[in-house]
Amino acid sequence: MIAKAEIVFSMAVFGTISIFVRNIPLPSAELALYRAVIAAATLLVWQLLTRTMVRFQDIKKELPLLLLSGAAMGVNWILFFQAYKYTSVALATLSYYFAPVLVTVASPLLFQERLTGRQMFCFVMSTLGLVLVIGVSGGAGAGDTAGVLFGLGAAVFYATVVLCNKGIRNVTGINRTYLQFLASIAVLLPYVLLTGGFHLAQLPAKGLISLLVVGVGYTGIAYTLYFSSLRYLKGQEAAILSYIDPLVAVLVSVTVLAESVTWLQAAGGAMILGFTILNELKPKGAA
């Protein structure tokens, strides 16, 4: 019960991150860098308090995957925050949640997993949903299309994080996340230095407070709760509960931020989420 409460709370929190991100007038890469730095510092404190510091001998065999997944996480954040700048939170989040579909399609190629007819059907229907969200039918403007494409790019890199994590077996969830944050910092820091530098000194008080909330609350604490819950939940159960995030994000977009979504885009979003969830459900009689 505690594990379920942790994942439900963390997913609901993730779904409201846009409220604070909208108050942070920083370039996407710089925001992603600060998020990683603050979150890494938060997890470092947690590790020191719980005496769960990672040892090099425990991770050296899986270090390449940890570094790759951390780098992908950093790029994923840049693209996701960039999507917020071009389109509504609802459309950015719905396109971002195409990531599980990408994982399903890539897994047979990378891990020799069998792709069933049901999974292929869900992939096709989710892709049709993405077409509606992007607005090929004429329902979206240029800004929406650019934002959805940034969200889809973020989905590609998030899928990369998930696929890398499938190969990481000897590092616990929290330690793994901490190391991935460090790898993200290693990638984001030189990128920010080369593409405009730092603007933290110009950030207003409201923006600075929002940045701390995003770094500590939405990343450090929420990620800790999320990965802590995964130890006690079945994979399918955790996957289904994770869809609380996009549902909350859509509600926040429409009700709190007063952003508009067309009926075609809403239908496309429902197809992406619905068929992705269907893909997560095991058929009756499956082990």
C-alpha positions as CSV (number, residue, x, y, z in Angstrom):
1,M,0.0,0.0,0.0
2,I,2.9,2.4,0.8
3,A,4.6,1.7,-2.5
4,K,1.4,2.4,-4.4
5,A,0.9,5.7,-2.5
6,E,4.5,6.6,-3.3
7,I,4.2,6.0,-7.1
8,V,0.7,7.7,-7.3
9,F,2.0,10.7,-5.4
10,S,5.2,11.0,-7.5
11,M,3.3,10.6,-10.8
12,A,0.7,13.2,-9.7
13,V,3.6,15.5,-8.8
14,F,5.3,15.0,-12.2
15,G,2.1,15.9,-13.9
16,T,2.0,19.4,-12.4
17,I,5.7,20.3,-13.1
18,S,4.6,22.6,-15.9
19,I,3.1,25.1,-13.5
20,F,6.6,25.8,-12.1
21,V,8.5,25.4,-15.4
22,R,6.4,28.1,-16.9
23,N,7.7,30.5,-14.2
24,I,11.4,29.9,-15.0
25,P,12.6,32.2,-17.8
26,L,15.7,30.2,-18.7
27,P,16.9,28.5,-21.9
28,S,15.8,24.8,-21.9
29,A,19.4,23.4,-21.6
30,E,20.2,25.7,-18.7
31,L,17.0,24.7,-16.9
32,A,17.8,21.0,-17.5
33,L,21.3,21.5,-16.1
34,Y,20.1,23.2,-12.9
35,R,17.5,20.5,-12.5
36,A,20.2,17.8,-12.6
37,V,22.5,19.7,-10.3
38,I,19.9,20.3,-7.6
39,A,18.5,16.8,-7.9
40,A,22.0,15.2,-7.7
41,A,22.7,17.3,-4.5
42,T,19.4,16.2,-3.0
43,L,20.1,12.5,-3.7
44,L,23.6,12.9,-2.4
45,V,22.3,14.1,0.9
46,W,19.8,11.1,0.9
47,Q,22.6,8.7,0.3
48,L,24.7,10.1,3.1
49,L,21.8,10.0,5.5
50,T,20.9,6.4,4.6
51,R,24.5,5.3,4.1
52,T,23.8,3.9,0.7
53,M,26.7,5.5,-1.3
54,V,27.5,3.7,-4.5
55,R,30.9,2.0,-4.8
56,F,32.9,2.1,-8.0
57,Q,33.6,-1.7,-7.9
58,D,29.8,-2.2,-8.0
59,I,29.2,-0.1,-11.1
60,K,32.3,-0.4,-13.2
61,K,30.9,-3.1,-15.5
62,E,27.8,-1.1,-16.2
63,L,29.4,2.4,-16.2
64,P,29.0,2.8,-20.0
65,L,25.3,2.2,-19.9
66,L,25.0,4.5,-16.9
67,L,26.8,7.3,-18.7
68,L,24.8,6.8,-21.9
69,S,21.4,6.7,-20.1
70,G,22.4,9.8,-18.1
71,A,23.4,11.7,-21.2
72,A,20.1,10.7,-22.9
73,M,18.2,11.9,-19.8
74,G,19.8,15.3,-20.1
75,V,18.9,15.6,-23.8
76,N,15.4,14.3,-23.0
77,W,14.9,17.2,-20.5
78,I,16.1,19.8,-22.9
79,L,13.7,18.7,-25.7
80,F,10.8,18.3,-23.3
81,F,11.2,21.8,-21.8
82,Q,11.6,23.1,-25.3
83,A,8.3,21.5,-26.3
84,Y,6.6,23.6,-23.5
85,K,7.9,26.7,-25.3
86,Y,6.1,25.9,-28.5
87,T,2.9,24.1,-27.6
88,S,0.5,23.4,-24.8
89,V,1.5,21.2,-21.9
90,A,-1.2,18.7,-22.9
91,L,0.2,18.2,-26.4
92,A,3.9,18.2,-25.3
93,T,3.1,15.5,-22.6
94,L,0.9,13.4,-24.9
95,S,3.6,13.3,-27.6
96,Y,6.2,12.6,-24.9
97,Y,4.3,9.5,-23.8
98,F,4.8,7.9,-27.1
99,A,8.1,6.7,-25.5
100,P,6.6,3.3,-24.3
101,V,5.5,2.6,-27.8
102,L,9.1,3.2,-29.0
103,V,10.4,0.9,-26.3
104,T,8.0,-1.9,-27.4
105,V,9.2,-1.6,-31.0
106,A,12.9,-1.4,-30.2
107,S,13.0,-4.3,-27.7
108,P,12.7,-7.1,-30.2
109,L,15.7,-5.6,-32.1
110,L,17.9,-5.1,-29.0
111,F,16.8,-7.9,-26.7
112,Q,15.4,-10.5,-29.1
113,E,12.0,-10.1,-27.5
114,R,9.0,-11.4,-29.5
115,L,6.7,-8.7,-30.9
116,T,3.1,-10.0,-30.8
117,G,0.2,-9.2,-33.1
118,R,-1.4,-7.3,-30.2
119,Q,1.7,-5.2,-29.7
120,M,1.8,-4.4,-33.4
121,F,-1.8,-3.4,-33.4
122,C,-1.2,-1.1,-30.4
123,F,1.8,0.4,-32.1
124,V,-0.2,1.2,-35.3
125,M,-3.1,2.7,-33.4
126,S,-0.8,4.8,-31.1
127,T,1.0,6.1,-34.2
128,L,-2.4,7.1,-35.7
129,G,-3.1,8.9,-32.4
130,L,0.2,10.7,-32.8
131,V,-0.7,11.8,-36.3
132,L,-3.9,13.4,-34.9
133,V,-1.9,15.1,-32.1
134,I,0.6,16.5,-34.5
135,G,-2.2,17.8,-36.6
136,V,-1.7,16.4,-40.1
137,S,-5.4,16.6,-40.4
138,G,-5.2,20.4,-40.1
139,G,-6.0,20.7,-36.4
140,A,-2.7,22.2,-35.3
141,G,-0.6,25.3,-36.1
142,A,3.1,25.6,-36.8
143,G,3.9,26.2,-33.2
144,D,1.9,23.1,-32.1
145,T,3.6,21.0,-34.7
146,A,7.1,22.1,-33.6
147,G,6.2,21.6,-29.9
148,V,4.9,18.1,-30.6
149,L,8.0,17.2,-32.6
150,F,10.2,18.4,-29.7
151,G,8.0,16.2,-27.4
152,L,8.5,13.3,-29.7
153,G,12.2,13.9,-29.7
154,A,12.2,13.8,-26.0
155,A,10.3,10.5,-26.2
156,V,13.1,9.0,-28.3
157,F,15.7,9.9,-25.7
158,Y,13.5,8.8,-22.8
159,A,13.0,5.5,-24.6
160,T,16.8,5.3,-24.8
161,V,17.0,5.8,-21.0
162,V,14.5,3.0,-20.5
163,L,16.3,0.6,-22.9
164,C,19.7,1.3,-21.2
165,N,18.2,0.7,-17.8
166,K,17.1,-2.8,-19.0
167,G,20.7,-3.7,-19.2
168,I,21.7,-2.2,-15.8
169,R,21.1,-5.0,-13.2
170,N,23.6,-4.5,-10.4
171,V,22.9,-0.8,-9.4
172,T,19.9,0.0,-7.2
173,G,17.3,2.5,-8.4
174,I,18.3,5.5,-6.3
175,N,22.0,5.0,-6.9
176,R,21.4,4.5,-10.5
177,T,19.4,7.7,-10.8
178,Y,22.1,9.7,-8.9
179,L,24.7,8.5,-11.3
180,Q,22.5,9.3,-14.3
181,F,22.1,12.8,-12.9
182,L,25.9,13.2,-12.7
183,A,26.2,11.9,-16.3
184,S,23.5,14.4,-17.4
185,I,25.5,17.2,-15.7
186,A,28.7,16.1,-17.5
187,V,26.8,16.5,-20.9
188,L,24.8,19.6,-20.1
189,L,27.5,21.7,-18.6
190,P,29.7,22.1,-21.7
191,Y,26.6,22.4,-23.9
192,V,25.3,25.3,-21.8
193,L,28.8,26.9,-21.8
194,L,29.0,26.7,-25.6
195,T,25.5,27.9,-26.3
196,G,24.8,31.0,-24.3
197,G,26.3,30.6,-20.9
198,F,24.5,31.1,-17.6
199,H,21.6,33.5,-16.7
200,L,20.9,32.5,-13.1
201,A,21.9,35.9,-11.8
202,Q,19.1,37.5,-13.9
203,L,16.4,35.1,-12.6
204,P,13.7,36.9,-10.6
205,A,12.7,35.6,-7.2
206,K,9.7,33.8,-8.5
207,G,11.8,32.0,-11.0
208,L,14.4,31.1,-8.5
209,I,11.9,29.6,-6.1
210,S,10.3,27.7,-8.9
211,L,13.7,26.3,-10.0
212,L,14.4,25.1,-6.4
213,V,10.9,23.4,-6.3
214,V,11.6,21.7,-9.7
215,G,15.1,20.6,-8.7
216,V,14.4,19.4,-5.1
217,G,10.7,18.5,-5.1
218,Y,10.0,17.4,-8.7
219,T,13.3,15.7,-9.4
220,G,15.2,14.8,-6.2
221,I,12.3,13.8,-3.9
222,A,9.8,12.7,-6.6
223,Y,12.4,10.5,-8.3
224,T,13.4,9.0,-5.0
225,L,9.8,8.1,-4.1
226,Y,9.3,6.7,-7.6
227,F,12.3,4.4,-7.7
228,S,11.7,3.4,-4.1
229,S,8.2,2.2,-5.0
230,L,9.4,0.2,-8.0
231,R,11.1,-2.3,-5.6
232,Y,7.7,-3.4,-4.2
233,L,5.4,-3.2,-7.3
234,K,5.0,-5.5,-10.2
235,G,6.2,-4.1,-13.5
236,Q,2.8,-4.0,-15.1
237,E,1.3,-2.4,-12.0
238,A,4.0,0.3,-12.0
239,A,3.6,0.9,-15.7
240,I,-0.2,1.4,-15.5
241,L,0.1,3.8,-12.5
242,S,2.7,5.8,-14.4
243,Y,-0.1,7.1,-16.7
244,I,-1.3,9.2,-13.9
245,D,1.4,11.7,-15.0
246,P,0.0,12.5,-18.4
247,L,-3.6,12.5,-17.3
248,V,-2.8,15.1,-14.5
249,A,-0.7,17.1,-17.0
250,V,-3.6,17.3,-19.4
251,L,-5.9,18.4,-16.7
252,V,-3.4,21.1,-15.5
253,S,-3.0,22.3,-19.1
254,V,-6.7,22.7,-19.7
255,T,-8.0,23.9,-16.3
256,V,-5.0,25.7,-14.6
257,L,-3.1,27.0,-17.6
258,A,-6.2,27.5,-19.7
259,E,-4.5,26.1,-22.8
260,S,-6.7,24.9,-25.7
261,V,-6.7,21.5,-27.2
262,T,-8.8,20.6,-30.3
263,W,-11.1,17.6,-30.4
264,L,-8.9,15.8,-32.9
265,Q,-5.8,16.4,-30.7
266,A,-7.7,15.1,-27.6
267,A,-8.8,12.0,-29.6
268,G,-5.3,11.4,-30.7
269,G,-4.0,11.8,-27.1
270,A,-6.6,9.3,-25.9
271,M,-5.5,6.9,-28.6
272,I,-1.8,7.2,-27.6
273,L,-2.5,6.7,-23.9
274,G,-5.3,4.1,-24.4
275,F,-3.4,1.8,-26.7
276,T,-0.2,2.2,-24.8
277,I,-1.9,1.1,-21.6
278,L,-3.6,-1.8,-23.5
279,N,-0.1,-2.8,-24.6
280,E,1.0,-2.9,-20.9
281,L,-1.9,-5.2,-19.9
282,K,-1.1,-8.9,-20.1
283,P,-3.6,-11.1,-21.9
284,K,-5.7,-13.5,-19.8
285,G,-3.7,-16.6,-19.0
286,A,-0.3,-14.9,-19.5
287,A,2.4,-15.5,-16.9
